[in-house]
């Protein structure tokens, strides 16, 4: 995946008119997209069994910035 494509997916998710996409993989997709894009991403993870919410942050590392 290209950096531009990862950025488009993240931007579309952030600015969606309705609910953002839901990934049922404990943040792995968002982490991968953030690293590909070279962006810092903050998202909320919700356990649907308990409704416990957790705010998570993914930081792009130096190795991710080209």
mmCIF file of the C-alpha atoms, coordinates in Angstrom:
data_MODEL
# 
_entry.id   MODEL 
# 
loop_
_atom_site.group_PDB 
_atom_site.id 
_atom_site.type_symbol 
_atom_site.label_atom_id 
_atom_site.label_alt_id 
_atom_site.label_comp_id 
_atom_site.label_asym_id 
_atom_site.label_entity_id 
_atom_site.label_seq_id 
_atom_site.pdbx_PDB_ins_code 
_atom_site.Cartn_x 
_atom_site.Cartn_y 
_atom_site.Cartn_z 
_atom_site.occupancy 
_atom_site.B_iso_or_equiv 
_atom_site.pdbx_formal_charge 
_atom_site.auth_seq_id 
_atom_site.auth_comp_id 
_atom_site.auth_asym_id 
_atom_site.auth_atom_id 
_atom_site.pdbx_PDB_model_num 
ATOM 1  C CA . UNK A 1 1  ? 0.000   0.000  0.000  1.00 0.00 ? 1  UNK A CA 1 
ATOM 2  C CA . UNK A 1 2  ? 1.252   3.467  -0.771 1.00 0.00 ? 2  UNK A CA 1 
ATOM 3  C CA . UNK A 1 3  ? 1.542   6.282  1.739  1.00 0.00 ? 3  UNK A CA 1 
ATOM 4  C CA . UNK A 1 4  ? -1.049  8.280  -0.217 1.00 0.00 ? 4  UNK A CA 1 
ATOM 5  C CA . UNK A 1 5  ? -3.577  5.429  -0.168 1.00 0.00 ? 5  UNK A CA 1 
ATOM 6  C CA . UNK A 1 6  ? -3.143  4.914  3.589  1.00 0.00 ? 6  UNK A CA 1 
ATOM 7  C CA . UNK A 1 7  ? -3.670  8.644  4.132  1.00 0.00 ? 7  UNK A CA 1 
ATOM 8  C CA . UNK A 1 8  ? -6.826  8.621  1.974  1.00 0.00 ? 8  UNK A CA 1 
ATOM 9  C CA . UNK A 1 9  ? -8.292  5.723  3.987  1.00 0.00 ? 9  UNK A CA 1 
ATOM 10 C CA . UNK A 1 10 ? -7.519  7.423  7.315  1.00 0.00 ? 10 UNK A CA 1 
ATOM 11 C CA . UNK A 1 11 ? -8.829  10.802 6.105  1.00 0.00 ? 11 UNK A CA 1 
ATOM 12 C CA . UNK A 1 12 ? -12.059 9.241  4.811  1.00 0.00 ? 12 UNK A CA 1 
ATOM 13 C CA . UNK A 1 13 ? -12.516 7.524  8.159  1.00 0.00 ? 13 UNK A CA 1 
ATOM 14 C CA . UNK A 1 14 ? -11.973 10.749 10.094 1.00 0.00 ? 14 UNK A CA 1 
ATOM 15 C CA . UNK A 1 15 ? -14.323 12.833 7.950  1.00 0.00 ? 15 UNK A CA 1 
ATOM 16 C CA . UNK A 1 16 ? -17.046 10.254 7.266  1.00 0.00 ? 16 UNK A CA 1 
ATOM 17 C CA . UNK A 1 17 ? -20.534 11.718 7.187  1.00 0.00 ? 17 UNK A CA 1 
ATOM 18 C CA . UNK A 1 18 ? -21.766 8.655  9.054  1.00 0.00 ? 18 UNK A CA 1 
ATOM 19 C CA . UNK A 1 19 ? -19.970 6.179  11.284 1.00 0.00 ? 19 UNK A CA 1 
ATOM 20 C CA . UNK A 1 20 ? -16.318 5.530  10.588 1.00 0.00 ? 20 UNK A CA 1 
ATOM 21 C CA . UNK A 1 21 ? -15.306 2.069  9.388  1.00 0.00 ? 21 UNK A CA 1 
ATOM 22 C CA . UNK A 1 22 ? -15.122 -0.578 12.093 1.00 0.00 ? 22 UNK A CA 1 
ATOM 23 C CA . UNK A 1 23 ? -12.225 -3.000 12.179 1.00 0.00 ? 23 UNK A CA 1 
ATOM 24 C CA . UNK A 1 24 ? -12.559 -5.998 14.448 1.00 0.00 ? 24 UNK A CA 1 
ATOM 25 C CA . UNK A 1 25 ? -8.817  -6.603 14.881 1.00 0.00 ? 25 UNK A CA 1 
ATOM 26 C CA . UNK A 1 26 ? -7.909  -4.804 18.118 1.00 0.00 ? 26 UNK A CA 1 
ATOM 27 C CA . UNK A 1 27 ? -6.382  -1.824 16.304 1.00 0.00 ? 27 UNK A CA 1 
ATOM 28 C CA . UNK A 1 28 ? -4.034  -3.708 13.986 1.00 0.00 ? 28 UNK A CA 1 
ATOM 29 C CA . UNK A 1 29 ? -5.492  -2.173 10.808 1.00 0.00 ? 29 UNK A CA 1 
ATOM 30 C CA . UNK A 1 30 ? -5.336  1.364  12.188 1.00 0.00 ? 30 UNK A CA 1 
ATOM 31 C CA . UNK A 1 31 ? -1.794  0.809  13.433 1.00 0.00 ? 31 UNK A CA 1 
ATOM 32 C CA . UNK A 1 32 ? -0.697  -0.429 10.023 1.00 0.00 ? 32 UNK A CA 1 
ATOM 33 C CA . UNK A 1 33 ? -2.387  2.493  8.247  1.00 0.00 ? 33 UNK A CA 1 
ATOM 34 C CA . UNK A 1 34 ? -0.854  5.030  10.643 1.00 0.00 ? 34 UNK A CA 1 
ATOM 35 C CA . UNK A 1 35 ? 2.633   3.641  10.072 1.00 0.00 ? 35 UNK A CA 1 
ATOM 36 C CA . UNK A 1 36 ? 2.129   3.533  6.295  1.00 0.00 ? 36 UNK A CA 1 
ATOM 37 C CA . UNK A 1 37 ? 0.824   7.113  6.285  1.00 0.00 ? 37 UNK A CA 1 
ATOM 38 C CA . UNK A 1 38 ? 3.478   8.420  8.668  1.00 0.00 ? 38 UNK A CA 1 
ATOM 39 C CA . UNK A 1 39 ? 0.740   9.941  10.819 1.00 0.00 ? 39 UNK A CA 1 
ATOM 40 C CA . UNK A 1 40 ? -0.165  10.006 14.497 1.00 0.00 ? 40 UNK A CA 1 
ATOM 41 C CA . UNK A 1 41 ? -3.618  8.442  14.896 1.00 0.00 ? 41 UNK A CA 1 
ATOM 42 C CA . UNK A 1 42 ? -5.850  8.583  17.961 1.00 0.00 ? 42 UNK A CA 1 
ATOM 43 C CA . UNK A 1 43 ? -8.820  6.234  18.025 1.00 0.00 ? 43 UNK A CA 1 
ATOM 44 C CA . UNK A 1 44 ? -11.291 4.725  20.440 1.00 0.00 ? 44 UNK A CA 1 
ATOM 45 C CA . UNK A 1 45 ? -11.393 0.977  20.991 1.00 0.00 ? 45 UNK A CA 1 
ATOM 46 C CA . UNK A 1 46 ? -14.652 -0.414 22.394 1.00 0.00 ? 46 UNK A CA 1 
ATOM 47 C CA . UNK A 1 47 ? -15.176 -3.872 23.871 1.00 0.00 ? 47 UNK A CA 1 
ATOM 48 C CA . UNK A 1 48 ? -18.689 -4.672 22.653 1.00 0.00 ? 48 UNK A CA 1 
ATOM 49 C CA . UNK A 1 49 ? -19.259 -7.243 25.389 1.00 0.00 ? 49 UNK A CA 1 
ATOM 50 C CA . UNK A 1 50 ? -18.634 -4.815 28.258 1.00 0.00 ? 50 UNK A CA 1 
ATOM 51 C CA . UNK A 1 51 ? -18.934 -1.449 26.453 1.00 0.00 ? 51 UNK A CA 1 
ATOM 52 C CA . UNK A 1 52 ? -15.586 -0.501 27.980 1.00 0.00 ? 52 UNK A CA 1 
ATOM 53 C CA . UNK A 1 53 ? -13.965 2.265  25.920 1.00 0.00 ? 53 UNK A CA 1 
ATOM 54 C CA . UNK A 1 54 ? -10.257 2.872  25.632 1.00 0.00 ? 54 UNK A CA 1 
ATOM 55 C CA . UNK A 1 55 ? -8.588  5.795  23.843 1.00 0.00 ? 55 UNK A CA 1 
ATOM 56 C CA . UNK A 1 56 ? -5.477  4.632  21.964 1.00 0.00 ? 56 UNK A CA 1 
ATOM 57 C CA . UNK A 1 57 ? -2.731  6.479  20.113 1.00 0.00 ? 57 UNK A CA 1 
ATOM 58 C CA . UNK A 1 58 ? -0.472  5.208  17.354 1.00 0.00 ? 58 UNK A CA 1 
ATOM 59 C CA . UNK A 1 59 ? 2.675   7.222  16.655 1.00 0.00 ? 59 UNK A CA 1 
ATOM 60 C CA . UNK A 1 60 ? 4.530   6.938  13.355 1.00 0.00 ? 60 UNK A CA 1 
ATOM 61 C CA . UNK A 1 61 ? 8.133   6.112  14.170 1.00 0.00 ? 61 UNK A CA 1 
ATOM 62 C CA . UNK A 1 62 ? 11.263  7.486  12.527 1.00 0.00 ? 62 UNK A CA 1 
ATOM 63 C CA . UNK A 1 63 ? 11.612  4.291  10.541 1.00 0.00 ? 63 UNK A CA 1 
ATOM 64 C CA . UNK A 1 64 ? 8.180   4.962  9.021  1.00 0.00 ? 64 UNK A CA 1 
ATOM 65 C CA . UNK A 1 65 ? 9.094   8.419  7.693  1.00 0.00 ? 65 UNK A CA 1 
ATOM 66 C CA . UNK A 1 66 ? 10.786  8.274  4.319  1.00 0.00 ? 66 UNK A CA 1 
# 
